[in-house]
Amino acid sequence: MFQSVEGVYRNGKVELSETPPHIESARVIVTFLPESTNLVDLQARGIEPEAAAELRAKLQTFAPEWERPEMEAYDN
């Protein structure tokens, strides 16, 4: 059976976002996705569209701070 786990490729290594259960060793296929697919399925995480919109509006006030060039140091 196939199992998918999300991760990030960085500095020549794949970092998984979670540990796949019941797998100690396995062959893998890595598919590189375009940046625009970094969307999170909020409904799968129990967040309704109205709550997501409210959260986005609240967090938008932080955007100018987060987008400053020196904040890139925190991306890694």
Number of C-alpha atoms within 10 A of each C-alpha: 2 4 8 9 9 11 12 12 11 9 7 6 8 12 12 12 10 9 10 12 7 6 8 7 6 5 4 9 6 9 6 8 9 7 7 6 7 8 7 8 9 12 10 8 8 9 12 11 11 9 12 13 12 11 11 11 11 10 10 12 10 10 9 8 11 13 10 9 8 9 10 10 7 7 5 5
